Amino acid sequence: MKKLTIGLIGNPNSGKTTLFNQLTGARQRVGNWAGVTVERKEGQFSTTDHQVTLV
């Protein structure tokens, strides 16, 4: 099984935390204003061929 590390980057309010929560099953807080997510978080999920760390 391959290990991958993927970083989510983008503009404010573009859905990065929502995508992170959906893929990892986390429950990070989201809001409709810039600067809500300011800490680095890591989460993991697996596919049939990969172990993925999402940053």
Residue frames relative to the residue before (quaternion, step in Angstrom):
aa qw qx qy qz dx dy dz
M 1.0000 0.0000 0.0000 0.0000 0.00 0.00 0.00
K 0.3511 -0.7434 0.5349 0.1948 3.58 -0.77 1.04
K 0.2879 -0.7302 0.5926 0.1808 3.55 -1.18 0.67
L 0.0621 -0.7886 0.6118 -0.0008 3.55 -0.90 1.00
T 0.1368 -0.7344 0.6543 0.1172 3.54 -1.25 0.58
I 0.0555 -0.8026 0.5933 -0.0269 3.55 -0.73 1.13
G 0.2027 -0.7751 0.5896 0.1031 3.57 -0.92 0.96
L 0.2658 -0.7421 0.5940 0.1605 3.56 -1.00 0.85
I 0.0746 0.7814 -0.6143 0.0806 3.56 -0.72 1.10
G 0.2935 0.7629 -0.5454 0.1856 3.56 -1.13 0.52
N 0.7139 -0.4379 0.3448 0.4239 3.51 -1.36 -0.01
P 0.6247 -0.5142 0.4122 0.4189 3.59 -1.24 0.33
N 0.8500 0.1434 -0.1324 0.4893 3.56 -1.17 0.73
S 0.4548 0.6855 -0.4574 0.3377 3.57 1.00 0.80
G 0.6448 -0.5786 0.3078 0.3933 3.61 1.25 0.20
K 0.3242 0.7729 -0.4967 0.2252 3.61 1.19 0.28
T 0.7018 0.4550 -0.2782 0.4723 3.60 0.82 -0.94
T 0.6149 0.5376 -0.3457 0.4619 3.58 1.03 -0.69
L 0.6513 0.4952 -0.3038 0.4881 3.59 0.98 -0.84
F 0.6272 0.5353 -0.3240 0.4638 3.59 0.97 -0.89
N 0.6765 0.4937 -0.2912 0.4624 3.59 0.85 -0.97
Q 0.6666 0.5144 -0.3057 0.4445 3.58 0.91 -0.89
L 0.7167 0.4568 -0.2611 0.4578 3.59 0.87 -0.91
T 0.7858 0.3572 -0.1769 0.4728 3.59 0.90 -0.88
G 0.4463 -0.6870 0.4621 0.3395 3.59 1.19 -0.36
A 0.4256 0.6993 -0.4637 0.3389 3.59 1.28 0.23
R 0.2872 -0.7395 0.5791 0.1879 3.54 -1.32 0.15
Q 0.0763 0.8088 -0.5727 0.1093 3.56 0.71 1.09
R 0.5280 -0.6467 0.4570 0.3069 3.55 -1.06 0.81
V 0.0997 -0.7727 0.6250 0.0480 3.57 -1.05 0.80
G 0.0206 -0.7902 0.6125 0.0059 3.55 -1.23 0.49
N 0.5020 -0.6640 0.4732 0.2885 3.54 -1.25 0.38
W 0.6395 0.4406 -0.3641 0.5142 3.57 0.93 0.93
A 0.5950 -0.5972 0.4101 0.3481 3.56 -1.17 0.62
G 0.7867 0.3703 -0.2586 0.4208 3.55 -1.22 0.59
V 0.3907 0.7240 -0.4912 0.2862 3.62 1.18 0.21
T 0.7640 0.2714 -0.1458 0.5669 3.59 0.86 -0.96
V 0.0761 0.8321 -0.5419 0.0905 3.59 -0.24 1.23
E 0.6523 0.4863 -0.3180 0.4868 3.61 1.24 -0.20
R 0.4816 -0.6326 0.5161 0.3186 3.54 -1.17 0.62
K 0.0457 -0.7847 0.6181 -0.0088 3.56 -0.88 0.99
E 0.1473 -0.7613 0.6231 0.1019 3.55 -1.19 0.59
G 0.0065 0.7738 -0.6332 0.0133 3.52 -1.16 0.71
Q 0.2618 -0.7674 0.5670 0.1453 3.56 -1.19 0.45
F 0.0788 0.7427 -0.6650 0.0043 3.46 -1.36 0.50
S 0.3103 -0.7560 0.5536 0.1604 3.55 -1.24 0.45
T 0.1749 -0.7021 0.6735 0.1510 3.48 -1.33 0.52
T 0.7200 -0.4215 0.2890 0.4696 3.59 -1.19 -0.08
D 0.7905 0.3080 -0.1493 0.5079 3.60 1.10 -0.64
H 0.7939 0.3036 -0.1199 0.5130 3.60 1.17 -0.41
Q 0.2332 -0.6788 0.6732 0.1779 3.50 -1.34 0.58
V 0.1033 -0.8417 0.5299 -0.0047 3.58 -0.38 1.26
T 0.1492 -0.7323 0.6581 0.0914 3.54 -1.07 0.91
L 0.1617 -0.7929 0.5855 0.0481 3.54 -0.71 1.14
V 0.1164 -0.7966 0.5929 0.0198 3.56 -0.78 1.12
